[in-house]
Amino acid sequence: MTPAPSLRHRVILHAYVTEKSMDEMERQNKLEFVVDRRATRAEIKGAIESIYQCKVEKVNTKIVRVGKIATVRFTKDYSSEDIGSRAGVF
């Protein structure tokens, strides 16, 4: 299910950058985002695909002190480094 256009940017709050997430970006084609705590994996996937015009292979989520973190793995056709530069990681 793809979220309504007005909700897409509310699902994804911002990129989450740590040493571990930078290592995952280089080695495993993954990025981490802080997302709305109520967002489902399907909503996160739809929002990422529509905002960054890419294909998401898998979404994992975890609840931490800063909120809900989504770890997004992209398909081999898309580079997490390119998407990260558009998301403001660099």
Chimera marker file (.cmm) of the C-alpha trace (Angstrom):
<marker_set name="trace">
<marker id="1" x="0.000" y="0.000" z="0.000" r="1" g="1" b="0" radius="0.5"/>
<marker id="2" x="1.438" y="3.349" z="-1.051" r="1" g="1" b="0" radius="0.5"/>
<marker id="3" x="0.731" y="6.227" z="1.331" r="1" g="1" b="0" radius="0.5"/>
<marker id="4" x="-1.191" y="9.279" z="0.143" r="1" g="1" b="0" radius="0.5"/>
<marker id="5" x="1.028" y="11.979" z="-1.424" r="1" g="1" b="0" radius="0.5"/>
<marker id="6" x="0.553" y="14.333" z="1.525" r="1" g="1" b="0" radius="0.5"/>
<marker id="7" x="1.745" y="11.642" z="3.974" r="1" g="1" b="0" radius="0.5"/>
<marker id="8" x="4.849" y="10.429" z="2.096" r="1" g="1" b="0" radius="0.5"/>
<marker id="9" x="7.189" y="12.981" z="3.600" r="1" g="1" b="0" radius="0.5"/>
<marker id="10" x="5.771" y="12.518" z="7.091" r="1" g="1" b="0" radius="0.5"/>
<marker id="11" x="6.621" y="8.798" z="7.101" r="1" g="1" b="0" radius="0.5"/>
<marker id="12" x="10.341" y="9.441" z="6.541" r="1" g="1" b="0" radius="0.5"/>
<marker id="13" x="11.632" y="12.044" z="8.995" r="1" g="1" b="0" radius="0.5"/>
<marker id="14" x="15.365" y="12.088" z="8.138" r="1" g="1" b="0" radius="0.5"/>
<marker id="15" x="18.406" y="9.935" z="7.430" r="1" g="1" b="0" radius="0.5"/>
<marker id="16" x="20.091" y="8.337" z="10.461" r="1" g="1" b="0" radius="0.5"/>
<marker id="17" x="23.881" y="8.417" z="10.200" r="1" g="1" b="0" radius="0.5"/>
<marker id="18" x="26.248" y="6.455" z="12.452" r="1" g="1" b="0" radius="0.5"/>
<marker id="19" x="29.524" y="4.650" z="11.849" r="1" g="1" b="0" radius="0.5"/>
<marker id="20" x="27.620" y="1.381" z="11.575" r="1" g="1" b="0" radius="0.5"/>
<marker id="21" x="25.116" y="2.803" z="9.070" r="1" g="1" b="0" radius="0.5"/>
<marker id="22" x="27.964" y="4.214" z="6.941" r="1" g="1" b="0" radius="0.5"/>
<marker id="23" x="29.635" y="0.775" z="6.929" r="1" g="1" b="0" radius="0.5"/>
<marker id="24" x="26.338" y="-0.894" z="5.947" r="1" g="1" b="0" radius="0.5"/>
<marker id="25" x="25.888" y="1.652" z="3.174" r="1" g="1" b="0" radius="0.5"/>
<marker id="26" x="29.237" y="0.725" z="1.634" r="1" g="1" b="0" radius="0.5"/>
<marker id="27" x="29.171" y="-3.041" z="2.195" r="1" g="1" b="0" radius="0.5"/>
<marker id="28" x="25.499" y="-4.064" z="2.124" r="1" g="1" b="0" radius="0.5"/>
<marker id="29" x="23.725" y="-1.355" z="0.050" r="1" g="1" b="0" radius="0.5"/>
<marker id="30" x="21.639" y="-0.212" z="3.064" r="1" g="1" b="0" radius="0.5"/>
<marker id="31" x="20.565" y="3.137" z="4.505" r="1" g="1" b="0" radius="0.5"/>
<marker id="32" x="18.934" y="3.961" z="7.821" r="1" g="1" b="0" radius="0.5"/>
<marker id="33" x="16.140" y="6.482" z="8.328" r="1" g="1" b="0" radius="0.5"/>
<marker id="34" x="14.292" y="7.813" z="11.352" r="1" g="1" b="0" radius="0.5"/>
<marker id="35" x="10.629" y="7.223" z="10.559" r="1" g="1" b="0" radius="0.5"/>
<marker id="36" x="7.261" y="7.925" z="12.132" r="1" g="1" b="0" radius="0.5"/>
<marker id="37" x="6.663" y="5.455" z="14.951" r="1" g="1" b="0" radius="0.5"/>
<marker id="38" x="3.269" y="4.488" z="13.510" r="1" g="1" b="0" radius="0.5"/>
<marker id="39" x="4.601" y="3.737" z="10.009" r="1" g="1" b="0" radius="0.5"/>
<marker id="40" x="4.451" y="0.156" z="8.779" r="1" g="1" b="0" radius="0.5"/>
<marker id="41" x="7.151" y="-1.527" z="6.701" r="1" g="1" b="0" radius="0.5"/>
<marker id="42" x="4.943" y="-1.306" z="3.607" r="1" g="1" b="0" radius="0.5"/>
<marker id="43" x="4.387" y="2.436" z="4.125" r="1" g="1" b="0" radius="0.5"/>
<marker id="44" x="8.117" y="2.990" z="4.623" r="1" g="1" b="0" radius="0.5"/>
<marker id="45" x="8.929" y="1.028" z="1.471" r="1" g="1" b="0" radius="0.5"/>
<marker id="46" x="6.363" y="2.965" z="-0.567" r="1" g="1" b="0" radius="0.5"/>
<marker id="47" x="7.574" y="6.318" z="0.732" r="1" g="1" b="0" radius="0.5"/>
<marker id="48" x="11.255" y="5.558" z="0.028" r="1" g="1" b="0" radius="0.5"/>
<marker id="49" x="10.483" y="4.275" z="-3.471" r="1" g="1" b="0" radius="0.5"/>
<marker id="50" x="8.369" y="7.307" z="-4.348" r="1" g="1" b="0" radius="0.5"/>
<marker id="51" x="10.671" y="9.963" z="-2.841" r="1" g="1" b="0" radius="0.5"/>
<marker id="52" x="13.968" y="8.601" z="-4.216" r="1" g="1" b="0" radius="0.5"/>
<marker id="53" x="12.680" y="6.812" z="-7.379" r="1" g="1" b="0" radius="0.5"/>
<marker id="54" x="14.319" y="3.484" z="-6.502" r="1" g="1" b="0" radius="0.5"/>
<marker id="55" x="13.406" y="-0.104" z="-5.661" r="1" g="1" b="0" radius="0.5"/>
<marker id="56" x="13.586" y="-1.371" z="-2.077" r="1" g="1" b="0" radius="0.5"/>
<marker id="57" x="14.471" y="-5.005" z="-1.495" r="1" g="1" b="0" radius="0.5"/>
<marker id="58" x="13.801" y="-5.201" z="2.250" r="1" g="1" b="0" radius="0.5"/>
<marker id="59" x="12.856" y="-3.021" z="5.242" r="1" g="1" b="0" radius="0.5"/>
<marker id="60" x="13.755" y="-3.821" z="8.855" r="1" g="1" b="0" radius="0.5"/>
<marker id="61" x="12.618" y="-1.653" z="11.757" r="1" g="1" b="0" radius="0.5"/>
<marker id="62" x="13.661" y="-1.183" z="15.363" r="1" g="1" b="0" radius="0.5"/>
<marker id="63" x="12.548" y="1.061" z="18.203" r="1" g="1" b="0" radius="0.5"/>
<marker id="64" x="15.336" y="3.020" z="19.921" r="1" g="1" b="0" radius="0.5"/>
<marker id="65" x="15.601" y="6.122" z="22.110" r="1" g="1" b="0" radius="0.5"/>
<marker id="66" x="15.483" y="8.532" z="19.169" r="1" g="1" b="0" radius="0.5"/>
<marker id="67" x="12.350" y="6.850" z="17.776" r="1" g="1" b="0" radius="0.5"/>
<marker id="68" x="11.774" y="4.226" z="15.117" r="1" g="1" b="0" radius="0.5"/>
<marker id="69" x="14.695" y="3.417" z="12.826" r="1" g="1" b="0" radius="0.5"/>
<marker id="70" x="14.136" y="1.760" z="9.446" r="1" g="1" b="0" radius="0.5"/>
<marker id="71" x="17.052" y="-0.056" z="7.811" r="1" g="1" b="0" radius="0.5"/>
<marker id="72" x="16.355" y="-0.134" z="4.081" r="1" g="1" b="0" radius="0.5"/>
<marker id="73" x="18.173" y="-2.458" z="1.663" r="1" g="1" b="0" radius="0.5"/>
<marker id="74" x="18.036" y="-1.410" z="-1.972" r="1" g="1" b="0" radius="0.5"/>
<marker id="75" x="18.070" y="-3.713" z="-4.996" r="1" g="1" b="0" radius="0.5"/>
<marker id="76" x="21.376" y="-4.162" z="-6.826" r="1" g="1" b="0" radius="0.5"/>
<marker id="77" x="20.188" y="-1.772" z="-9.560" r="1" g="1" b="0" radius="0.5"/>
<marker id="78" x="20.387" y="1.188" z="-7.143" r="1" g="1" b="0" radius="0.5"/>
<marker id="79" x="23.353" y="2.461" z="-5.132" r="1" g="1" b="0" radius="0.5"/>
<marker id="80" x="22.761" y="3.373" z="-1.502" r="1" g="1" b="0" radius="0.5"/>
<marker id="81" x="25.573" y="5.932" z="-1.795" r="1" g="1" b="0" radius="0.5"/>
<marker id="82" x="23.716" y="7.794" z="-4.576" r="1" g="1" b="0" radius="0.5"/>
<marker id="83" x="20.449" y="7.689" z="-2.646" r="1" g="1" b="0" radius="0.5"/>
<marker id="84" x="22.286" y="8.711" z="0.537" r="1" g="1" b="0" radius="0.5"/>
<marker id="85" x="23.689" y="11.799" z="-1.163" r="1" g="1" b="0" radius="0.5"/>
<marker id="86" x="20.123" y="12.768" z="-2.186" r="1" g="1" b="0" radius="0.5"/>
<marker id="87" x="18.904" y="12.087" z="1.374" r="1" g="1" b="0" radius="0.5"/>
<marker id="88" x="21.526" y="14.412" z="2.865" r="1" g="1" b="0" radius="0.5"/>
<marker id="89" x="23.839" y="11.819" z="4.395" r="1" g="1" b="0" radius="0.5"/>
<marker id="90" x="26.955" y="13.495" z="2.992" r="1" g="1" b="0" radius="0.5"/>
<link id1="1" id2="2" r="1" g="1" b="0" radius="0.2"/>
<link id1="2" id2="3" r="1" g="1" b="0" radius="0.2"/>
<link id1="3" id2="4" r="1" g="1" b="0" radius="0.2"/>
<link id1="4" id2="5" r="1" g="1" b="0" radius="0.2"/>
<link id1="5" id2="6" r="1" g="1" b="0" radius="0.2"/>
<link id1="6" id2="7" r="1" g="1" b="0" radius="0.2"/>
<link id1="7" id2="8" r="1" g="1" b="0" radius="0.2"/>
<link id1="8" id2="9" r="1" g="1" b="0" radius="0.2"/>
<link id1="9" id2="10" r="1" g="1" b="0" radius="0.2"/>
<link id1="10" id2="11" r="1" g="1" b="0" radius="0.2"/>
<link id1="11" id2="12" r="1" g="1" b="0" radius="0.2"/>
<link id1="12" id2="13" r="1" g="1" b="0" radius="0.2"/>
<link id1="13" id2="14" r="1" g="1" b="0" radius="0.2"/>
<link id1="14" id2="15" r="1" g="1" b="0" radius="0.2"/>
<link id1="15" id2="16" r="1" g="1" b="0" radius="0.2"/>
<link id1="16" id2="17" r="1" g="1" b="0" radius="0.2"/>
<link id1="17" id2="18" r="1" g="1" b="0" radius="0.2"/>
<link id1="18" id2="19" r="1" g="1" b="0" radius="0.2"/>
<link id1="19" id2="20" r="1" g="1" b="0" radius="0.2"/>
<link id1="20" id2="21" r="1" g="1" b="0" radius="0.2"/>
<link id1="21" id2="22" r="1" g="1" b="0" radius="0.2"/>
<link id1="22" id2="23" r="1" g="1" b="0" radius="0.2"/>
<link id1="23" id2="24" r="1" g="1" b="0" radius="0.2"/>
<link id1="24" id2="25" r="1" g="1" b="0" radius="0.2"/>
<link id1="25" id2="26" r="1" g="1" b="0" radius="0.2"/>
<link id1="26" id2="27" r="1" g="1" b="0" radius="0.2"/>
<link id1="27" id2="28" r="1" g="1" b="0" radius="0.2"/>
<link id1="28" id2="29" r="1" g="1" b="0" radius="0.2"/>
<link id1="29" id2="30" r="1" g="1" b="0" radius="0.2"/>
<link id1="30" id2="31" r="1" g="1" b="0" radius="0.2"/>
<link id1="31" id2="32" r="1" g="1" b="0" radius="0.2"/>
<link id1="32" id2="33" r="1" g="1" b="0" radius="0.2"/>
<link id1="33" id2="34" r="1" g="1" b="0" radius="0.2"/>
<link id1="34" id2="35" r="1" g="1" b="0" radius="0.2"/>
<link id1="35" id2="36" r="1" g="1" b="0" radius="0.2"/>
<link id1="36" id2="37" r="1" g="1" b="0" radius="0.2"/>
<link id1="37" id2="38" r="1" g="1" b="0" radius="0.2"/>
<link id1="38" id2="39" r="1" g="1" b="0" radius="0.2"/>
<link id1="39" id2="40" r="1" g="1" b="0" radius="0.2"/>
<link id1="40" id2="41" r="1" g="1" b="0" radius="0.2"/>
<link id1="41" id2="42" r="1" g="1" b="0" radius="0.2"/>
<link id1="42" id2="43" r="1" g="1" b="0" radius="0.2"/>
<link id1="43" id2="44" r="1" g="1" b="0" radius="0.2"/>
<link id1="44" id2="45" r="1" g="1" b="0" radius="0.2"/>
<link id1="45" id2="46" r="1" g="1" b="0" radius="0.2"/>
<link id1="46" id2="47" r="1" g="1" b="0" radius="0.2"/>
<link id1="47" id2="48" r="1" g="1" b="0" radius="0.2"/>
<link id1="48" id2="49" r="1" g="1" b="0" radius="0.2"/>
<link id1="49" id2="50" r="1" g="1" b="0" radius="0.2"/>
<link id1="50" id2="51" r="1" g="1" b="0" radius="0.2"/>
<link id1="51" id2="52" r="1" g="1" b="0" radius="0.2"/>
<link id1="52" id2="53" r="1" g="1" b="0" radius="0.2"/>
<link id1="53" id2="54" r="1" g="1" b="0" radius="0.2"/>
<link id1="54" id2="55" r="1" g="1" b="0" radius="0.2"/>
<link id1="55" id2="56" r="1" g="1" b="0" radius="0.2"/>
<link id1="56" id2="57" r="1" g="1" b="0" radius="0.2"/>
<link id1="57" id2="58" r="1" g="1" b="0" radius="0.2"/>
<link id1="58" id2="59" r="1" g="1" b="0" radius="0.2"/>
<link id1="59" id2="60" r="1" g="1" b="0" radius="0.2"/>
<link id1="60" id2="61" r="1" g="1" b="0" radius="0.2"/>
<link id1="61" id2="62" r="1" g="1" b="0" radius="0.2"/>
<link id1="62" id2="63" r="1" g="1" b="0" radius="0.2"/>
<link id1="63" id2="64" r="1" g="1" b="0" radius="0.2"/>
<link id1="64" id2="65" r="1" g="1" b="0" radius="0.2"/>
<link id1="65" id2="66" r="1" g="1" b="0" radius="0.2"/>
<link id1="66" id2="67" r="1" g="1" b="0" radius="0.2"/>
<link id1="67" id2="68" r="1" g="1" b="0" radius="0.2"/>
<link id1="68" id2="69" r="1" g="1" b="0" radius="0.2"/>
<link id1="69" id2="70" r="1" g="1" b="0" radius="0.2"/>
<link id1="70" id2="71" r="1" g="1" b="0" radius="0.2"/>
<link id1="71" id2="72" r="1" g="1" b="0" radius="0.2"/>
<link id1="72" id2="73" r="1" g="1" b="0" radius="0.2"/>
<link id1="73" id2="74" r="1" g="1" b="0" radius="0.2"/>
<link id1="74" id2="75" r="1" g="1" b="0" radius="0.2"/>
<link id1="75" id2="76" r="1" g="1" b="0" radius="0.2"/>
<link id1="76" id2="77" r="1" g="1" b="0" radius="0.2"/>
<link id1="77" id2="78" r="1" g="1" b="0" radius="0.2"/>
<link id1="78" id2="79" r="1" g="1" b="0" radius="0.2"/>
<link id1="79" id2="80" r="1" g="1" b="0" radius="0.2"/>
<link id1="80" id2="81" r="1" g="1" b="0" radius="0.2"/>
<link id1="81" id2="82" r="1" g="1" b="0" radius="0.2"/>
<link id1="82" id2="83" r="1" g="1" b="0" radius="0.2"/>
<link id1="83" id2="84" r="1" g="1" b="0" radius="0.2"/>
<link id1="84" id2="85" r="1" g="1" b="0" radius="0.2"/>
<link id1="85" id2="86" r="1" g="1" b="0" radius="0.2"/>
<link id1="86" id2="87" r="1" g="1" b="0" radius="0.2"/>
<link id1="87" id2="88" r="1" g="1" b="0" radius="0.2"/>
<link id1="88" id2="89" r="1" g="1" b="0" radius="0.2"/>
<link id1="89" id2="90" r="1" g="1" b="0" radius="0.2"/>
</marker_set>
